């Protein structure tokens, strides 16, 4: 999606130059009396935008969306104002149109991405299990022992009410499909059905369900449930 957004911004820049030259040939804010103010203003907008590119969390699509929309509005909005004030003709109208096009397309790209990639833990779990009854759940977690060395603990769940709890309570947890997610092995959950074993590995912010990798967009209800239940933990045997 980042590549698509970069292409969108590049396309807006190309349209600005090509259509602008045909629309008002010879009129350029860089050659007007406001050229110095335009350079300074553009630099003031560019520096925070460049800093934002390096520090923004690209996994948070809401922040990324509004960051891009603000950059588009500031850049072409400032350009439209300078063209209106210092350049003859109606070139500023193109800049205003590019703001509308940029915002609409940015919003649309994120809307489509959300529909294609966002899901819930319950939806993915149901697809994985395919309505087959779960007979047992084994959980492996990483802990620090009394010597502050990493070790593993194991808990086994065979009570059907508790199994149902683990299936239903975190079901609304929002996930985002992404190959760039990096689920750790803080927790490993093995779900047993009559015919096979399913494996989930997860940390606070990422989860792997079979071969699929996801960012966790909500609070990690699965970890909260594990830590909230009084499970019988013992040294790992697998």
C-alpha positions as CSV (number, residue, x, y, z in Angstrom):
1,X,0.0,0.0,0.0
2,X,2.9,2.4,0.7
3,X,4.1,2.0,-2.9
4,X,0.6,2.8,-4.2
5,X,0.5,5.9,-2.0
6,X,3.9,7.0,-3.2
7,X,2.8,6.5,-6.8
8,X,-0.3,8.6,-6.1
9,X,1.7,11.5,-4.8
10,X,4.1,11.2,-7.8
11,X,1.1,11.2,-10.2
12,X,-0.3,14.3,-8.6
13,X,3.0,16.1,-9.0
14,X,3.2,15.0,-12.7
15,X,-0.4,16.2,-13.4
16,X,0.4,19.5,-11.7
17,X,3.3,20.1,-14.0
18,X,1.8,18.8,-17.3
19,X,-1.7,20.2,-17.0
20,X,-0.5,23.4,-15.4
21,X,1.8,24.2,-18.4
22,X,-1.1,23.6,-20.8
23,X,-3.7,25.4,-18.7
24,X,-1.6,28.6,-18.1
25,X,1.6,28.4,-20.2
26,X,4.3,30.8,-19.0
27,X,2.7,31.4,-15.6
28,X,4.8,29.9,-12.7
29,X,4.8,30.9,-9.1
30,X,8.6,30.2,-9.0
31,X,9.0,33.1,-11.6
32,X,6.7,35.5,-9.8
33,X,7.3,38.2,-7.2
34,X,6.3,35.6,-4.5
35,X,9.0,33.1,-5.5
36,X,11.1,33.6,-2.3
37,X,8.0,33.3,0.0
38,X,7.0,30.2,-2.0
39,X,10.4,28.6,-1.5
40,X,10.5,29.4,2.2
41,X,6.9,28.2,2.8
42,X,7.5,25.0,0.8
43,X,10.6,24.3,2.9
44,X,8.6,24.8,6.1
45,X,6.1,22.2,4.9
46,X,8.7,19.8,3.5
47,X,10.9,19.5,6.6
48,X,8.2,18.2,9.0
49,X,6.9,16.0,6.2
50,X,10.3,14.4,5.7
51,X,10.7,13.9,9.5
52,X,7.3,12.3,9.6
53,X,8.2,9.9,6.9
54,X,11.0,8.5,9.1
55,X,9.2,8.4,12.5
56,X,5.6,7.5,11.6
57,X,4.2,4.1,12.5
58,X,3.3,2.6,9.2
59,X,1.3,-0.2,10.9
60,X,-1.1,2.4,12.2
61,X,-3.2,3.1,9.1
62,X,-5.3,5.8,10.8
63,X,-2.2,7.9,11.6
64,X,-0.7,7.2,8.1
65,X,-3.9,8.2,6.4
66,X,-4.3,11.5,8.2
67,X,-0.6,12.3,7.8
68,X,-0.8,12.0,4.0
69,X,-4.1,13.9,3.8
70,X,-2.6,16.8,5.9
71,X,0.6,16.8,3.7
72,X,-1.5,17.0,0.5
73,X,-3.7,19.8,1.9
74,X,-0.8,21.8,3.2
75,X,1.4,21.4,0.0
76,X,-1.2,22.1,-2.7
77,X,-3.2,24.5,-0.5
78,X,-0.2,26.7,0.0
79,X,0.6,26.4,-3.7
80,X,-2.9,27.4,-4.6
81,X,-2.8,30.5,-2.3
82,X,0.5,31.6,-3.7
83,X,-0.7,31.1,-7.3
84,X,-3.9,33.0,-6.5
85,X,-1.9,35.9,-5.0
86,X,1.1,36.2,-7.3
87,X,0.3,34.4,-10.6
88,X,-2.0,35.7,-13.3
89,X,-4.7,33.3,-14.7
90,X,-6.5,30.5,-13.0
91,X,-3.7,28.0,-12.3
92,X,-4.6,28.0,-8.6
93,X,-7.9,26.2,-9.5
94,X,-5.8,23.2,-10.7
95,X,-4.0,23.1,-7.3
96,X,-7.4,23.2,-5.5
97,X,-8.6,20.4,-7.7
98,X,-5.5,18.3,-7.0
99,X,-6.2,18.7,-3.2
100,X,-9.7,17.2,-3.8
101,X,-8.4,14.4,-6.0
102,X,-5.5,13.6,-3.6
103,X,-7.7,13.5,-0.5
104,X,-10.4,11.4,-2.2
105,X,-8.0,8.9,-3.6
106,X,-6.0,8.6,-0.4
107,X,-9.2,8.0,1.6
108,X,-10.4,5.5,-1.0
109,X,-7.1,3.6,-0.9
110,X,-7.2,3.2,2.8
111,X,-10.9,2.3,2.7
112,X,-10.2,-0.5,0.2
113,X,-7.2,-1.7,2.2
114,X,-9.2,-1.9,5.3
115,X,-11.9,-4.0,3.7
116,X,-9.3,-6.4,2.2
117,X,-7.0,-6.8,5.1
118,X,-8.9,-6.2,8.4
119,X,-10.5,-9.2,10.1
120,X,-11.1,-10.5,13.6
121,X,-9.6,-13.2,15.6
122,X,-12.9,-15.0,15.7
123,X,-13.3,-15.0,11.9
124,X,-9.8,-16.4,11.4
125,X,-10.2,-19.0,14.1
126,X,-13.5,-20.2,12.7
127,X,-12.0,-20.5,9.2
128,X,-9.1,-22.4,10.6
129,X,-11.2,-24.8,12.6
130,X,-14.0,-25.1,10.1
131,X,-16.6,-25.8,12.8
132,X,-14.7,-28.8,14.1
133,X,-14.9,-29.3,17.8
134,X,-11.8,-28.6,19.9
135,X,-10.7,-31.4,22.2
136,X,-7.7,-29.8,23.9
137,X,-5.7,-26.6,24.0
138,X,-2.0,-26.5,25.1
139,X,-0.3,-23.1,25.8
140,X,3.4,-22.5,26.0
141,X,4.7,-19.2,27.4
142,X,8.1,-17.7,27.9
143,X,9.0,-16.7,31.5
144,X,12.0,-15.6,33.5
145,X,12.9,-18.0,36.2
146,X,14.4,-17.1,39.6
147,X,17.8,-16.7,38.0
148,X,16.3,-14.3,35.4
149,X,17.0,-16.9,32.7
150,X,14.4,-17.6,30.0
151,X,12.4,-20.7,30.4
152,X,9.1,-22.2,29.2
153,X,5.9,-23.1,31.0
154,X,3.1,-25.2,29.8
155,X,-0.6,-25.3,30.5
156,X,-3.2,-27.8,29.2
157,X,-6.9,-27.0,28.9
158,X,-9.4,-29.9,28.5
159,X,-12.4,-28.4,30.2
160,X,-14.9,-27.6,27.5
161,X,-16.3,-24.5,29.1
162,X,-12.8,-23.0,29.4
163,X,-12.0,-24.1,25.8
164,X,-15.2,-22.3,24.7
165,X,-14.1,-19.2,26.7
166,X,-10.8,-19.1,24.8
167,X,-12.7,-19.4,21.5
168,X,-15.3,-16.8,22.2
169,X,-13.9,-14.0,24.4
170,X,-11.1,-12.8,22.1
171,X,-13.2,-13.4,19.0
172,X,-13.8,-9.6,18.5
173,X,-10.1,-8.7,18.6
174,X,-9.3,-6.7,15.4
175,X,-6.5,-8.0,13.2
176,X,-4.8,-6.7,10.1
177,X,-3.3,-9.1,7.6
178,X,0.3,-8.2,6.8
179,X,3.4,-10.0,5.7
180,X,5.5,-7.5,7.6
181,X,4.1,-8.6,10.9
182,X,6.7,-10.4,13.1
183,X,4.9,-12.5,15.7
184,X,7.3,-13.6,18.4
185,X,7.2,-16.8,20.4
186,X,6.2,-15.2,23.7
187,X,3.2,-17.5,23.5
188,X,2.5,-20.6,21.5
189,X,-1.0,-22.1,21.5
190,X,-1.7,-25.5,20.0
191,X,-5.4,-26.3,19.4
192,X,-6.3,-29.9,19.0
193,X,-9.3,-31.2,17.1
194,X,-10.3,-34.8,16.3
195,X,-8.2,-34.9,13.1
196,X,-5.3,-32.4,13.5
197,X,-3.3,-29.9,15.4
198,X,-3.4,-26.1,14.8
199,X,-0.7,-23.7,15.9
200,X,-0.8,-20.1,16.9
201,X,2.2,-18.0,17.9
202,X,1.8,-14.5,19.2
203,X,3.3,-11.6,21.2
204,X,1.6,-8.4,22.4
205,X,1.3,-6.8,19.0
206,X,1.5,-9.6,16.4
207,X,0.0,-13.0,15.9
208,X,0.5,-15.9,13.4
209,X,-2.4,-18.2,12.8
210,X,-1.2,-21.2,10.8
211,X,0.5,-19.6,7.8
212,X,-1.2,-16.1,8.1
213,X,0.5,-13.2,9.9
214,X,-1.4,-10.3,11.4
215,X,-1.0,-7.1,13.4
216,X,-3.2,-6.9,16.5
217,X,-5.0,-3.6,16.3
218,X,-6.8,-3.8,19.6
219,X,-5.7,-4.8,23.1
220,X,-4.4,-8.4,23.0
221,X,-7.4,-10.1,24.6
222,X,-5.9,-13.5,24.1
223,X,-2.9,-12.6,26.4
224,X,-5.3,-10.9,28.9
225,X,-7.4,-14.1,29.0
226,X,-4.3,-16.3,29.5
227,X,-3.0,-14.1,32.3
228,X,-6.4,-13.7,33.9
229,X,-7.3,-17.4,34.2
230,X,-5.9,-19.5,37.0
231,X,-4.3,-22.1,34.7
232,X,-2.1,-24.9,36.0
233,X,1.4,-24.1,34.7
234,X,4.2,-26.6,34.8
235,X,7.7,-26.8,33.2
236,X,7.3,-27.3,29.4
237,X,7.6,-30.9,28.2
238,X,7.5,-30.1,24.4
